[in-house]
């Protein structure tokens, strides 16, 4: 059954909301681990060693993905609500952001 | 419409029967060329069950009275071709979401139009018949905003598509707020401050989550989300000026 939610604009909303909730769940754990930098450096090093595991690397990828999705989703929402642009202007702006993001990512990949 | 060859299999049409409580009833409807979903419903009422309740008037996409849920999506049924929505020889037709069902496919539109009034949808003139006619320049930004919002036919498709209306029954909804935005941009109207107060209350424009279901499903391709965003900006500016 095709639903009234089955369109890209609703998926963009859902992705922004889900990424925000998941990041909100992650942040307390993030600050808790960071607190070891002040109180217990050995414990922090113990945590950082986990980053050698493949599963943790995949989780880090997921985290960066959530951050990127939430940031661009937020920029989209702010443009939608605060800039009285025409639909064509929004398409051109989204295309320009996507192209610049691709170019900067290519530059970053060749730099590392 | 012309009949298809006699060996063409009939369409299986599931239609909601009852009010809030009820069930889908299935009818076999002969397929025809250029058949609309409203044609299916009319055929059932005229040939299979005369007690089927539904609402329509113009049949040409102007009056906004025949909107229904077709396969879970709100649509104007008089302009929706069966060939575009049929899936595996079946179509499901249900009453519009977010409105009380009177009977079968007919919903009570009172909450929809009450909110239209609550949002300041009535025009308040600033001149009498003795005054000169106000010159309206089509190229001014305010007039272009008003023109972009003014073609609403009040079919309630956007209202049925809106998840915020489902979650918050007090939310004024996309059509009422779109109407308010067209009047905010009308230089002939004299109730700007009262209207901005009306649309910035508990059920007002700031409830909108910009899910844009209204934009995706509006049969006239209007953009109520842009209208609501305009109201958000206007109400914030008014609040900063101490007006609402």
Contacts between the chains, C-beta under 8 A, distances in Angstrom:
chain1	res1	chain2	res2	distance
A	1	B	71	6.3
A	1	B	72	4.8
A	1	B	92	7.4
A	2	B	71	5.2
A	2	B	72	5.5
A	2	B	73	5.8
A	2	B	87	7.9
A	3	B	72	5.0
A	3	B	73	7.2
A	4	B	69	7.8
A	4	B	72	6.2
A	4	B	73	5.2
A	4	B	74	6.0
A	4	B	97	7.2
A	4	B	160	7.3
A	4	B	161	4.9
A	4	B	213	6.0
A	4	B	217	6.6
A	5	B	163	7.4
A	5	B	213	7.0
A	6	B	73	7.7
A	7	B	212	7.9
A	7	B	213	7.4
A	7	B	216	4.1
A	7	B	217	8.0
A	9	B	211	6.9
A	9	B	212	3.7
A	9	B	213	7.5
A	9	B	215	6.4
A	9	B	216	5.5
A	10	B	211	5.4
A	10	B	212	7.0
A	10	B	213	6.1
A	10	B	216	7.2
A	13	B	209	6.5
A	13	B	210	6.7
A	13	B	211	4.4
A	13	B	212	7.2
A	77	B	210	6.0
A	80	B	210	5.7
A	80	B	225	7.1
A	80	B	229	6.3
A	81	B	210	6.4
A	81	B	229	4.5
A	81	B	232	6.0
A	81	B	233	7.7
A	82	B	229	7.6
A	82	B	233	6.7
A	84	B	145	7.7
A	84	B	226	7.5
A	84	B	229	7.4
A	84	B	230	6.4
A	84	B	233	7.3
A	87	B	223	7.3
